[in-house]
């Protein structure tokens, strides 16, 4: 199980707002989640996605393509991968552990 931090940046949009592109990406992620392949969390600055690494690469490619499908001619996608193999932890478990330490 791995976690990726992904930011898809459409370049050359008509306005400074990118929320419609983010919404398109979230729709793609919801389909993968409905199929039981991933879990994801939207944040104000990025999206966190949890799943098996080969599936995550497939998902990343699909969401990278989304702005192109909406007519954008250039897209920059930033990816950070946390792939721990000795322990299987979900995103919420990592946060829960830190919150326990704060008590």
Secondary structure, DSSP 8 states (H G I E B T S, - for coil): -EEEEEEEEEES-SSS--HHHHHHHHHHHHHHHHTTSEEEEE-SS-EEEEE-HHHHHHHHHHHHHHHHHTT-SEEEEEEEEEE-SSS---HHHHHHHHHHHH-
